[in-house]
Amino acid sequence: MSNRKLIRPGTDHKNGPGRSVRRKQVPPEQTNAEEFYYLKQMAAKTPMVVVLTNDEELRGWIEWYDKSTIKLNRTNEPNLLVSKHSIRYMFKEEELKRSRRR
């Protein structure tokens, strides 16, 4: 019988004994992209269209937000607290005007 070297899982035999292989880092769970987007729209008071899961459209600007809710200010209608899980998507109102011109 010949002598065999045992290689343990998680070690790189090329780097020498006892050295582990560096694995890719897991991407961060939170990128702050949502926070950046909301803050930018809030600062500019950008008119937004919020489409709910029941296809209802709400128009206004975002006054504030938290983890699960946004507050939508509206001009001639009452302000609303909208739960984020009831939002299908949202976009800037100017994008709606651009698409109608085409």
C-alpha positions, 0 to 999 in steps of 0.5 A: 500500500502507498501512503495517501494524503488526506485532504479535508473538505474546505481546505485547499491542498495547493495553499498548504495544510490548514489553509481554507479556501476563501469563498465569495462574500454573500451580497448584503441583504440591504442595498439601501437602493429603496431608501435612496429612491424614496429620499430622492423623490421626497426631496423633489416632491416628485408627482408619482403614480402608485398602482395597487394590487387591485389595479387602482391608481393613486397619484400624489407625492411621497411625504414619508415612508417606513419599513412597511408604509408610505404616506402619499400626499394628494392635492385635492384629495385626502392624504393616504397611508399605503401599505407597501405590500398592497403596491404592485408598482409605482413610477413618476407621473412624467413617465406616463405623460411621455408614453402618451406622446409616443 
